Amino acid sequence: MINNLSLKNFRCFESLDISLCSGINFFYGKNGSGKTSILESIYLCSSGKSFKSSNIKSLIQIDKDSFLIKGYDNERGYTLQISKSNNVSLTIVANNSKVTSSKLIKEFPATAIHNNTFSFADASPDFRRKLLDRALFVSNDQFSETWFSFYRCLKQRNSILRGGSLKNIEPWDIKIADEGVKLNKYRADFFNLTLDELYNIIDKLDESKSTNYLRNIDIAFYSGWANDSTLSRIITNNRYQDLKRRTTTLGPHKADIKFLINDIDARQILSRGEQKLFSILWCCAQHEVLRKSFNIKASLIIDDIKSELDDSTFLVFLNLLKLLNNQVIFSCIDDHFSSKIELNFREFKKFHVEQLR
């Protein structure tokens, strides 16, 4: 996790140095004060990417030539430095060695919930797969090997299909089925662990009208193909349909996590605030699996927490914070935390962003 953060010429900050605690970190201030920029920089330390912009160059402060982010994990003694110049690609140095952005996710794991992705249930299947896979990448090197092997095979098979012929497709069918089964088991196992942790968290939350709906959601992992047949048989039997569509239509690349309430898609029933709270709970459950099963401490980043949450749902969030053992970093326009509330948390730091500049 990031304990010390230093920014130079990043977004609206010409210079900033802050110390984060390993528990709850709350940033508040009016719109445009820099709350999201701080959270964005922390997520950049985990992924080499921004959750707000696909153009990393746009993060450089106006009229400056480059930005610099420094992070430090004082528990492990890990150092991190990320820089971007106008005419040079992003440079990442961890513990004095250049690394790729994919290395960051293992060294400084974090999940971000923001206005574009606040709803885990309402997002695309691809988003839910990526969130699950991200946790697996952090925790299991064998998963990484299997994941890359499967998607390389998928790319080759789709290339053959686009060529309009089934010639030479059989070896790729076999390879896809073998790697796909292994990939699916990794996902299903981690999903089941996460589901157990989710229900454990829900059980600890105070029962109220704001949490009753959580107990009525049926959550199921979908492999990407029907469970009544093997992946090998599915891939073989679908050859001609896949040839017609020029792509592989079934398999782990179509996996999803489905949410139903009384056999109805939960998205059609839950309010936006309920969806956001559920997304937070699911991410917390994944992080608990990483902590308990793999001794990995991941950070949860939530931008504009009060957005979409009514007072009763926000109260559930406050109760949730008391249960968490991982680092949480979140923002809001107003200060909703009195000194009395702060005493309920194991560790709590509050930052008035306008006073940091």
C-alpha positions as CSV (number, residue, x, y, z in Angstrom):
1,M,0.0,0.0,0.0
2,I,1.1,3.6,-0.4
3,N,1.9,5.3,2.9
4,N,3.7,8.4,1.7
5,L,2.8,10.2,-1.6
6,S,4.6,13.0,-3.3
7,L,3.3,14.8,-6.4
8,K,5.0,17.3,-8.6
9,N,3.3,19.1,-11.5
10,F,0.5,16.5,-11.4
11,R,-2.9,17.9,-12.5
12,C,-3.6,21.0,-10.3
13,F,-0.8,20.2,-7.8
14,E,2.5,21.9,-8.4
15,S,3.8,20.2,-5.3
16,L,2.2,18.0,-2.7
17,D,3.5,15.7,0.1
18,I,1.1,13.7,2.2
19,S,1.2,10.7,4.6
20,L,-1.6,8.1,4.4
21,C,-2.5,5.7,7.1
22,S,-3.1,2.0,6.6
23,G,-6.7,2.3,7.5
24,I,-9.3,5.0,6.5
25,N,-8.2,8.0,4.5
26,F,-10.8,10.7,3.7
27,F,-10.3,13.6,1.4
28,Y,-12.9,16.4,1.2
29,G,-13.2,19.8,-0.4
30,K,-15.2,21.6,-3.0
31,N,-15.3,20.6,-6.7
32,G,-12.1,21.4,-8.5
33,S,-10.0,21.4,-5.3
34,G,-8.0,18.3,-6.4
35,K,-9.7,15.4,-4.5
36,T,-10.0,13.2,-7.6
37,S,-6.5,14.1,-8.7
38,I,-5.0,12.7,-5.5
39,L,-7.0,9.5,-5.8
40,E,-6.1,9.3,-9.5
41,S,-2.4,9.5,-8.7
42,I,-2.7,6.7,-6.1
43,Y,-4.5,4.5,-8.6
44,L,-1.7,5.4,-11.1
45,C,0.7,3.9,-8.6
46,S,-1.2,0.6,-8.9
47,S,-1.8,0.4,-12.6
48,G,0.2,2.9,-14.6
49,K,-3.2,4.2,-15.7
50,S,-5.7,6.9,-14.9
51,F,-9.3,6.0,-14.1
52,K,-10.3,9.4,-15.5
53,S,-8.3,9.9,-18.7
54,S,-6.8,7.5,-21.3
55,N,-4.3,10.3,-22.2
56,I,-1.5,10.2,-19.5
57,K,0.0,13.3,-21.0
58,S,-3.1,15.3,-20.0
59,L,-2.1,14.7,-16.3
60,I,0.9,17.0,-16.6
61,Q,0.1,20.4,-15.1
62,I,-0.6,23.1,-17.7
63,D,2.6,24.9,-18.8
64,K,4.8,22.2,-17.3
65,D,6.9,19.7,-19.2
66,S,6.5,16.6,-17.0
67,F,4.9,15.2,-13.8
68,L,6.5,13.1,-11.1
69,I,4.8,10.8,-8.5
70,K,6.7,9.2,-5.7
71,G,5.2,6.6,-3.4
72,Y,6.5,4.7,-0.5
73,D,5.3,1.6,1.4
74,N,6.9,1.9,4.8
75,E,5.7,-1.5,5.9
76,R,7.8,-3.3,3.2
77,G,10.3,-0.5,2.5
78,Y,9.2,-0.4,-1.2
79,T,9.8,2.7,-3.2
80,L,8.0,3.8,-6.4
81,Q,8.6,6.6,-8.9
82,I,6.4,7.3,-11.9
83,S,7.2,10.1,-14.3
84,K,5.8,11.3,-17.6
85,S,7.4,14.0,-19.9
86,N,5.7,15.5,-22.9
87,N,7.8,13.6,-25.4
88,V,8.7,10.6,-23.4
89,S,6.6,7.6,-22.5
90,L,5.6,6.8,-18.9
91,T,8.6,5.7,-16.8
92,I,8.1,3.5,-13.8
93,V,10.9,2.8,-11.3
94,A,10.2,0.4,-8.4
95,N,12.9,-0.2,-5.8
96,N,15.4,1.6,-8.1
97,S,14.7,-0.7,-11.1
98,K,12.6,0.1,-14.2
99,V,9.5,-2.0,-14.4
100,T,6.4,-2.4,-16.6
101,S,3.0,-1.2,-15.6
102,S,1.8,-4.8,-15.2
103,K,4.3,-5.1,-12.3
104,L,2.6,-2.4,-10.3
105,I,-0.6,-4.4,-9.8
106,K,1.4,-7.0,-7.9
107,E,3.5,-4.5,-5.8
108,F,0.7,-1.9,-5.1
109,P,-2.6,-3.6,-5.6
110,A,-5.7,-1.3,-5.6
111,T,-9.3,-1.2,-6.9
112,A,-10.9,2.0,-7.9
113,I,-14.7,2.8,-7.8
114,H,-15.6,6.1,-9.5
115,N,-18.5,7.7,-11.4
116,N,-17.8,5.8,-14.6
117,T,-17.7,2.4,-13.0
118,F,-19.6,2.8,-9.7
119,S,-22.0,-0.1,-10.5
120,F,-20.5,-3.6,-10.6
121,A,-23.9,-5.0,-11.4
122,D,-24.7,-2.6,-14.2
123,A,-21.3,-2.8,-15.8
124,S,-20.4,-4.9,-18.8
125,P,-19.4,-8.6,-18.4
126,D,-15.9,-7.6,-19.5
127,F,-15.6,-5.2,-16.6
128,R,-16.7,-7.9,-14.1
129,R,-14.2,-10.4,-15.6
130,K,-11.4,-7.8,-15.4
131,L,-12.1,-7.1,-11.8
132,L,-12.0,-10.8,-10.9
133,D,-8.9,-11.4,-13.1
134,R,-7.2,-8.4,-11.6
135,A,-7.3,-10.0,-8.1
136,L,-6.1,-13.3,-9.6
137,F,-3.2,-11.7,-11.3
138,V,-2.1,-10.2,-8.0
139,S,-2.4,-13.5,-6.1
140,N,-1.5,-16.3,-8.5
141,D,1.4,-16.4,-11.0
142,Q,0.1,-19.6,-12.5
143,F,-3.2,-17.8,-13.3
144,S,-1.2,-15.2,-15.3
145,E,0.5,-18.0,-17.3
146,T,-2.8,-19.7,-18.0
147,W,-4.6,-16.4,-18.8
148,F,-2.0,-15.4,-21.4
149,S,-1.9,-18.8,-22.9
150,F,-5.6,-19.0,-23.3
151,Y,-6.0,-15.6,-24.9
152,R,-3.1,-16.3,-27.3
153,C,-4.8,-19.5,-28.4
154,L,-8.1,-17.6,-28.7
155,K,-6.4,-15.0,-31.0
156,Q,-5.1,-17.7,-33.2
157,R,-8.4,-19.6,-33.5
158,N,-10.3,-16.4,-34.3
159,S,-7.7,-15.6,-36.9
160,I,-8.4,-18.9,-38.6
161,L,-12.2,-18.3,-38.4
162,R,-11.8,-14.9,-40.0
163,G,-10.0,-16.6,-42.9
164,G,-13.2,-18.4,-43.7
165,S,-11.9,-21.9,-43.3
166,L,-11.8,-24.6,-40.6
167,K,-8.5,-26.0,-41.8
168,N,-5.9,-26.4,-39.1
169,I,-8.4,-25.4,-36.4
170,E,-8.4,-28.7,-34.4
171,P,-5.1,-28.2,-32.6
172,W,-6.3,-24.7,-31.4
173,D,-9.6,-26.2,-30.3
174,I,-7.8,-28.7,-28.1
175,K,-5.5,-26.1,-26.7
176,I,-8.3,-23.6,-26.0
177,A,-10.3,-26.3,-24.2
178,D,-7.3,-27.3,-22.0
179,E,-6.3,-23.8,-21.1
180,G,-9.9,-22.7,-20.8
181,V,-10.8,-25.3,-18.2
182,K,-7.8,-24.3,-16.0
183,L,-8.7,-20.6,-16.4
184,N,-12.3,-21.3,-15.5
185,K,-11.3,-23.2,-12.3
186,Y,-9.1,-20.3,-11.1
187,R,-11.9,-17.9,-11.6
188,A,-14.6,-20.1,-10.1
189,D,-12.5,-20.9,-7.0
190,F,-11.7,-17.2,-6.3
191,F,-15.4,-16.2,-7.0
192,N,-16.5,-18.8,-4.4
193,L,-14.1,-17.4,-1.8
194,T,-15.3,-13.9,-2.6
195,L,-18.9,-14.9,-2.3
196,D,-18.2,-16.4,1.2
197,E,-16.5,-13.2,2.3
198,L,-19.3,-11.0,0.9
199,Y,-21.9,-12.9,2.9
200,N,-19.6,-12.7,6.0
201,I,-19.5,-8.9,5.6
202,I,-23.3,-8.7,5.1
203,D,-23.9,-10.8,8.2
204,K,-21.8,-8.3,10.2
205,L,-23.6,-5.2,9.0
206,D,-26.6,-4.1,11.0
207,E,-29.8,-5.3,9.5
208,S,-32.0,-2.4,8.3
209,K,-34.1,-1.5,5.3
210,S,-30.9,-0.3,3.7
211,T,-29.3,-3.8,3.8
212,N,-32.2,-6.2,3.5
213,Y,-32.0,-6.1,-0.3
214,L,-28.4,-7.5,-0.1
215,R,-29.6,-10.8,1.3
216,N,-32.1,-11.2,-1.6
217,I,-29.5,-11.0,-4.4
218,D,-28.6,-14.3,-6.0
219,I,-25.1,-14.2,-7.3
220,A,-23.7,-16.8,-9.6
221,F,-20.6,-17.3,-11.7
222,Y,-21.2,-18.1,-15.4
223,S,-18.3,-19.9,-17.0
224,G,-19.0,-18.7,-20.5
225,W,-20.6,-22.0,-21.7
226,A,-23.4,-24.3,-20.5
227,N,-22.5,-26.4,-17.4
228,D,-24.2,-29.5,-18.9
229,S,-21.4,-30.0,-21.4
230,T,-17.6,-30.0,-21.5
231,L,-15.7,-27.0,-23.0
232,S,-14.0,-29.3,-25.4
233,R,-17.3,-30.6,-26.8
234,I,-18.8,-27.1,-26.9
235,I,-15.8,-25.7,-28.9
236,T,-15.9,-28.6,-31.3
237,N,-19.7,-28.6,-31.8
238,N,-19.7,-24.8,-32.4
239,R,-17.1,-24.8,-35.2
240,Y,-19.6,-24.0,-38.0
241,Q,-21.5,-21.4,-36.0
242,D,-18.2,-19.8,-35.1
243,L,-17.1,-19.9,-38.7
244,K,-20.3,-18.1,-39.7
245,R,-19.7,-15.4,-37.1
246,R,-15.9,-15.3,-37.7
247,T,-15.2,-15.5,-33.9
248,T,-15.3,-17.9,-31.0
249,T,-18.7,-17.5,-29.5
250,L,-18.4,-19.5,-26.2
251,G,-15.7,-20.0,-23.7
252,P,-14.0,-18.3,-20.7
253,H,-13.7,-15.1,-22.6
254,K,-17.5,-14.8,-22.2
255,A,-17.5,-15.5,-18.5
256,D,-19.6,-13.3,-16.2
257,I,-20.9,-12.8,-12.7
258,K,-24.7,-12.6,-12.7
259,F,-27.0,-10.9,-10.2
260,L,-30.7,-11.8,-9.8
261,I,-33.5,-10.8,-7.5
262,N,-36.4,-13.2,-7.7
263,D,-35.1,-14.3,-11.1
264,I,-35.0,-10.7,-12.4
265,D,-31.8,-8.9,-13.4
266,A,-30.8,-7.0,-10.2
267,R,-30.0,-3.9,-12.3
268,Q,-33.7,-3.5,-13.0
269,I,-34.6,-3.5,-9.3
270,L,-31.7,-1.8,-7.4
271,S,-31.4,1.9,-7.2
272,R,-28.1,3.6,-8.2
273,G,-27.2,4.0,-4.6
274,E,-27.8,0.4,-3.8
275,Q,-25.8,-0.6,-6.8
276,K,-22.9,1.5,-5.7
277,L,-22.9,0.1,-2.2
278,F,-23.0,-3.4,-3.6
279,S,-20.0,-2.6,-5.8
280,I,-18.1,-1.4,-2.7
281,L,-19.0,-4.5,-0.8
282,W,-17.9,-6.8,-3.6
283,C,-14.6,-5.1,-3.9
284,C,-14.1,-5.3,-0.1
285,A,-14.9,-9.0,-0.2
286,Q,-12.3,-9.6,-2.9
287,H,-9.7,-7.6,-0.9
288,E,-10.6,-9.7,2.2
289,V,-9.8,-12.9,0.2
290,L,-6.5,-11.4,-0.9
291,R,-5.6,-10.5,2.7
292,K,-6.8,-13.7,4.4
293,S,-5.8,-16.3,1.7
294,F,-2.7,-14.7,0.2
295,N,-1.5,-12.2,2.8
296,I,-1.9,-9.4,0.2
297,K,-3.1,-6.0,1.4
298,A,-5.0,-4.2,-1.4
299,S,-6.3,-0.6,-1.3
300,L,-9.8,0.5,-2.1
301,I,-10.1,3.9,-3.8
302,I,-13.6,5.4,-4.0
303,D,-14.1,8.8,-5.7
304,D,-17.0,10.9,-4.6
305,I,-18.5,8.4,-2.1
306,K,-21.7,10.4,-1.3
307,S,-22.7,10.6,-4.9
308,E,-25.7,8.3,-5.5
309,L,-25.9,7.3,-1.8
310,D,-28.8,8.5,0.3
311,D,-28.4,9.1,4.0
312,S,-29.4,5.6,5.1
313,T,-27.2,3.9,2.5
314,F,-24.3,6.1,3.5
315,L,-24.8,5.0,7.1
316,V,-24.4,1.4,6.0
317,F,-21.1,2.5,4.4
318,L,-20.0,4.0,7.7
319,N,-20.8,0.7,9.4
320,L,-18.8,-1.1,6.7
321,L,-15.7,1.0,7.4
322,K,-15.6,-0.3,10.9
323,L,-15.2,-3.9,9.7
324,L,-12.4,-3.4,7.2
325,N,-8.8,-4.3,7.7
326,N,-7.4,-2.9,4.5
327,Q,-6.5,0.6,3.4
328,V,-9.5,2.6,2.1
329,I,-9.0,6.0,0.4
330,F,-12.1,8.0,-0.6
331,S,-13.3,11.5,-1.3
332,C,-16.4,13.7,-0.9
333,I,-17.3,17.3,-1.3
334,D,-18.4,17.8,2.4
335,D,-16.9,16.6,5.6
336,H,-19.3,13.9,6.9
337,F,-17.0,12.8,9.7
338,S,-17.2,14.4,13.1
339,S,-14.6,13.6,15.8
340,K,-17.1,11.4,17.4
341,I,-17.5,9.3,14.3
342,E,-13.7,9.1,13.7
343,L,-13.3,7.4,17.1
344,N,-15.1,4.3,15.7
345,F,-12.3,3.5,13.3
346,R,-9.1,1.6,13.9
347,E,-7.1,4.2,11.9
348,F,-8.5,7.4,10.4
349,K,-6.9,10.4,8.6
350,K,-8.9,13.3,7.2
351,F,-7.5,15.8,4.6
352,H,-9.1,19.1,3.7
353,V,-7.8,19.3,0.1
354,E,-8.0,23.0,-0.2
355,Q,-5.6,23.4,2.7
356,L,-3.1,21.0,1.0
357,R,-2.4,23.3,-1.9
